[in-house]
Amino acid sequence: MHVIGYARVSTDDQNLDLQINALQKAGCSKIFFDKGVSGKVFERPGLGKAISSLRPGKMFVVWRLDRLGRSLPKLIDFIDQLGKQNIAFLSLTENIDTKSSGGRLIFHIMGALAEFERTLISERTKAGMEAARMKGTHLGRQPSMSTTDVQQALRAMNAGEDIDAIARQYDISTRTLRRHIMKMNAI
């Protein structure tokens, strides 16, 4: 089996030696890396090259899951995509090996926990928004114009002033000004 490794450090002054040594011991024939790149984003030059080199029947190895990325849902999706392409995944530190039934079990448990976490976050957000609404708190972006501003703009328009000039005075687009006026006229 062809084994492809990937290593990453977040800053240029960090060293890749520990990861590269571990990947070499794991039998990686090629090792791709990113240096000075955050794990927050999945668009990385070294990772892109590593992914491009993967083919069915190969194995993708990382020293630790967090070297691949920080977002558990993205990690799970990435590893799932590898599995669909018949590419095995191995994380050396966590001992997650998708070739083994135990590794696949750990992977699926992680997926279930990530889904559970997303659901909890969503429920807490909805509950917080409902509590804020019940207190009368305005949710979302603040209006770009107050009621007084809209009334003044409407008076200026009725006096014959150009709508584009009025919009510029309030640092908004003409479309936004029209929307505020229509909203006020509907009240």
C-alpha positions in Angstrom: 0.0 0.0 0.0 1.3 3.4 -0.9 1.4 5.7 2.2 1.2 9.5 1.8 2.0 11.7 4.8 1.0 15.2 5.7 2.5 17.5 8.4 1.8 21.1 9.4 3.0 23.7 11.8 1.2 27.0 12.4 4.2 29.3 12.5 7.4 29.6 10.5 9.5 29.2 13.7 8.0 25.9 14.6 9.8 22.7 13.6 8.4 19.8 11.5 11.0 17.3 12.5 8.9 15.4 15.1 6.0 15.0 12.7 8.2 14.0 9.7 10.1 11.4 11.8 6.9 9.8 12.9 5.5 9.8 9.4 8.7 8.2 8.1 8.5 5.5 10.8 4.9 4.9 9.7 6.2 4.1 6.2 5.2 7.2 4.3 6.8 7.2 0.8 5.9 10.8 0.3 5.4 13.5 2.9 3.8 16.9 2.1 3.8 19.7 4.5 2.6 23.3 5.2 4.7 25.6 7.4 3.3 28.8 8.9 -0.3 28.0 7.9 -3.3 27.8 10.3 -5.3 24.6 10.7 -8.4 26.8 10.5 -8.5 26.7 6.7 -8.5 23.6 4.6 -7.1 25.4 1.5 -3.4 24.9 2.0 -0.7 24.3 -0.7 0.9 21.2 0.9 -2.4 19.7 1.8 -3.7 20.3 -1.7 -0.6 18.5 -3.2 -1.1 15.6 -0.8 -4.7 15.2 -1.7 -3.9 15.4 -5.4 -1.4 12.5 -5.0 -4.0 10.2 -3.3 -5.5 7.3 -5.3 -7.7 4.4 -4.4 -5.8 1.8 -2.4 -3.4 4.4 -0.8 -3.3 5.5 2.8 -3.2 9.1 4.1 -1.3 9.6 7.4 -1.1 12.5 9.8 0.8 12.7 13.1 -2.2 14.1 14.9 -5.7 15.0 13.8 -5.2 18.7 14.6 -2.4 18.9 12.1 -5.0 18.2 9.4 -7.5 20.7 10.7 -9.3 22.2 13.8 -12.9 21.9 12.7 -14.3 18.4 13.7 -17.1 18.5 11.2 -14.7 19.4 8.4 -12.3 16.6 9.5 -15.1 14.1 9.6 -16.3 15.1 6.1 -12.7 15.0 4.8 -12.1 11.5 6.2 -15.5 10.3 5.0 -14.6 11.6 1.4 -11.3 9.6 1.6 -13.3 6.5 2.5 -15.6 6.9 -0.4 -12.6 7.0 -2.7 -11.2 3.8 -1.1 -8.4 5.7 0.6 -7.5 4.7 4.1 -6.7 7.2 6.8 -4.4 6.9 9.8 -3.8 9.4 12.6 -0.8 8.2 14.5 -1.3 9.9 17.9 -5.0 9.1 18.2 -4.5 5.7 16.7 -7.4 6.2 14.3 -7.0 3.7 11.4 -9.9 3.5 9.0 -8.6 0.1 7.7 -9.5 -1.5 11.0 -13.0 -2.0 12.4 -11.9 -0.3 15.7 -10.6 2.7 13.8 -13.8 3.0 11.8 -15.8 2.8 15.1 -13.8 5.6 16.7 -14.3 7.7 13.5 -18.1 7.1 13.6 -18.3 7.9 17.3 -16.4 11.2 16.6 -18.9 11.9 13.8 -21.9 11.3 16.1 -20.3 13.5 18.8 -19.7 16.3 16.2 -23.4 16.0 15.1 -24.5 16.1 18.8 -22.4 19.2 19.4 -23.9 21.0 16.3 -27.4 20.2 17.5 -26.6 21.5 21.0 -25.2 24.7 19.7 -28.2 25.2 17.4 -30.6 24.5 20.3 -28.8 26.9 22.6 -28.7 29.6 19.9 -32.5 29.3 19.3 -33.2 29.4 23.0 -31.1 32.5 23.4 -32.7 34.2 20.5 -36.2 33.4 21.9 -35.3 34.7 25.3 -33.9 37.9 23.8 -37.1 38.3 21.7 -39.3 37.9 24.8 -37.3 40.6 26.5 -38.0 42.8 23.5 -34.3 42.9 22.3 -33.8 43.6 18.6 -32.1 40.7 16.9 -29.9 41.0 13.9 -28.3 43.9 12.2 -29.2 47.4 13.4 -31.2 49.5 10.9 -29.0 51.8 8.8 -31.5 54.7 9.5 -33.5 55.7 12.5 -37.2 56.6 12.1 -36.2 60.3 12.5 -33.6 60.0 9.7 -36.2 58.4 7.4 -38.7 61.2 8.1 -36.1 63.9 7.4 -35.1 62.1 4.2 -38.7 61.9 3.1 -39.2 65.6 3.8 -36.1 66.4 1.7 -37.4 64.3 -1.1 -40.8 66.0 -1.0 -39.0 69.3 -1.1 -37.4 68.3 -4.4 -34.0 67.2 -3.3 -32.3 64.5 -5.4 -32.7 61.0 -3.9 -29.0 60.1 -4.7 -27.8 63.2 -2.8 -30.0 62.3 0.2 -28.7 58.7 0.3 -25.1 60.0 0.2 -25.8 62.2 3.2 -26.8 59.1 5.2 -24.0 57.0 3.7 -26.4 54.5 2.3 -27.4 53.3 -1.1 -30.4 54.8 -2.9 -32.0 51.3 -2.8 -31.6 51.2 1.0 -33.2 54.6 1.3 -36.1 53.6 -0.8 -36.6 50.4 1.2 -36.7 52.5 4.5 -39.2 54.9 3.0 -41.4 52.1 1.7 -41.3 50.4 5.1 -42.3 53.6 6.8 -45.1 54.2 4.4 -46.4 50.7 5.1 -46.7 51.5 8.9 
